Amino acid sequence: MRIGTANMYDNALDNLTARQNDLAASQEQLTSGKRVLRSSDDPVAASVAERATTRIERIKMEQRTLSAQRDTISQIESTLGSANVSLQRFRELTVQAGSAAMSANDRTSLVQEMRGLRDEILKVANSTNIAGLPLFSGLGSNGSPFVDNATSVDFQGIRGQASASDVSLPISMDGHVIFENIAKDNGYFNITGQSAAAGQIWTDQGQVTNPTTFTAGNDYTVQFTTVGPTTTYTVSRVAPAAVLAAAQPYTAGQTIAINDPLDPTHTLSFATNGSPQTGDTLTIGTSALARPPAQATMNVFEMMDSMISTISNAPSTQPGLTQAIQNALVQIDASINRMSSARTQAGALLNRADSISNSQETRTLQLENDRVRSEDLDMVSAISDFQNKQTGYEAALKSYAQVQRLSLFNYFN
């Protein structure tokens, strides 16, 4: 009988201890808000929650990196906008330089402003982000990508453009594409002007038929003659010398075509404008040029330096000034288009950043849901369960206490 009583008490104590431990575990879950506190609680759920937490932290790190990259691309877009404004102003001054009404002082002031604009654009080309890395170094360079030497500005970056990945953006753009490789001419021939009198004549860059088979080799001149109200022009080949079209009537805005019997499959043509006088001459040079894609090119700084030098060294009556201005305007417009295209590319990268950010936010939400389902506690259910366990534990304590108070001697008289 004593052995049975001892076993009963041991079992009762074991049950009380188990209930107490179970109640303590429920209380720990409630205070932490988590169902899985240790891997031993639920190994599978703990593993899922750990993977989700690790991935969420990695996404947060990627988002911080993306934010810095977005700031850099935004700076690039803004910087190119500033350069575009400066180049537009340079274009306006180039047009003004062709005015015969400009005085020497006006021209000096104009040239000074043009030099300032040139230096501003060079500063833009060598801009850096908040970390001190150049914005236009291409595939990488810690130094200034554009070096201003005594006679030229040279690109010292690494040509090429890094692409965006699924989670990141490039932090620089290819300055060689933006500021270099501006065509000096149409790639087949160039046109220079020689004004012998008070007349002015200028052209566009021109074009050639059947360009893929065109081979440079012959140079030509177009000489104008004005008698009274009538202006005519004569087209000649330089070597071997020959007149190709004599005393053709000229009208401002017309297109002049050069047809050479030595090269019957190609026609060189260009639109003209202005009021030429006797002795004014256009020279069409092809012998020094190579066909595209190996056409003569320059960078935006060479183009600006050339225009500044042309304006600085001669008055508005300089022979060929009008044609030089016309050529420069075409080159300036090409530069503006380059920068506008780069700004568009930067805008596309910013849109890409938004897309990446939205995707990461969606993925983070999915991972957080996975983590919550795996380890977080259903508070309503857990509170109800805790109350049930608490009630059961209290009942067990009371019953144990009542049994302990029982004694056979209580029934003896």
C-alpha positions, 0 to 999 in steps of 0.5 A: 500500500505504501508503494502504491501511494508513493507511485501515485505521488510521483506520477502526480508530481511528474504531471504537475511538472509537465503541465508547468513546463508546458505552461511556461513554454506557452508563456514564452511564446506569448511574450516573444510572439513567436511559435518557433523559438528554437530549431528544436521546436520545429526544424522544418519551420525554423529552416524556412524562417531562417532562409526567408530572414537571410534573403530579406536582409540581402534584399535590404542590402541590395536596396541600399546599393540600388538607392545609391546607384539611382542617385548617381544615375539621377545626377548623370541625367541632371548633369547632361541637362546642364551640358545641353543647356550650355551647348544650346547657348554655344549654338546661339552664340555661333549663330550670332557670330555670323552677323556682320553688325557685330563690333570687335568688342562684341566679338571679343565678349562673345568669344569669352562667353564661348570659352566659358561654356566650353570649360563648363562642358569639360567640367561636366564631362569630368563630374563625379558622384558623391563617392568621387567616382567619375560619371562618364568613365565608361567601364571604369576609371578613377581619374578624370576621363577627359584630360585637357592637353595643350592642343586637345582634350583626350578621353582617358576612360575605358570605352564601353557601357556596363549594363543593368542587372536584375538588381543593380544599375551601372554607376557611370556612362560611356563618355566616349559615346556622349562627347566623342566621335562627332562627324566632321562631315557627311563621311564622303566629302566636306565643303569649305567656302571662300568669299572673295567679296562681300557675298555670303554662301553656305551649304548643308553637309550634303549627300551622295547617291549609292554611298556604299560604293562611293570611293573618295578621289576627286575634288571639285569647286563651285565658283559663282559669278554675279552680273547685275541681278543674275548669279550663275555658278560653274562646277569644275573638277580639280584634277584632272581639270575639267568643267562639268557644268558651266554658267548654271543659274543660281537661286538661293536655297537650291540644290547643286548636284555634281555629276562627274563622267569619271564616276557616273554611278555617284552624284554629290549634292548639297543645298545652298543658301545665301547671296554669293558674289563674283569670286565666291567659291565652294570647295568640295573635297573628297580625296582626304576623306575615307568612307564611313564607318571610318569617317573623320570625327572629332569630340565636342571640345575640338568642335568648340575650340575650332569654332572659337578659333575661327571667330577669334581670328577673323571679322565677320567678312572672313572668307568661309566664316559663314560656311564654317558656322554652318558646318559647326551648327550641324556638328553642334546639333549632332552633339546636342542629339548625343547628349539628349540620347544619353539623357534618355538612356539615363531616364530609362535606367531610372525607370529600370530602378523603379521596376527593380525596387517594386520587384524587390518590395514584392519579393520582400513581402512574399518572404516576410509572409513565408517567415510569419507563417513559419515562426510567428504565433497566432495570438488569438489561438495561443491566448486561448490555449494558454488559458486552457493550460493555466486552468488545467494546471490550477486544477491539477494543483488543487487536486494534488493538494486535496489528495495530500491532505487525506489521511487514514487517521482522519477517520479514527475516532 
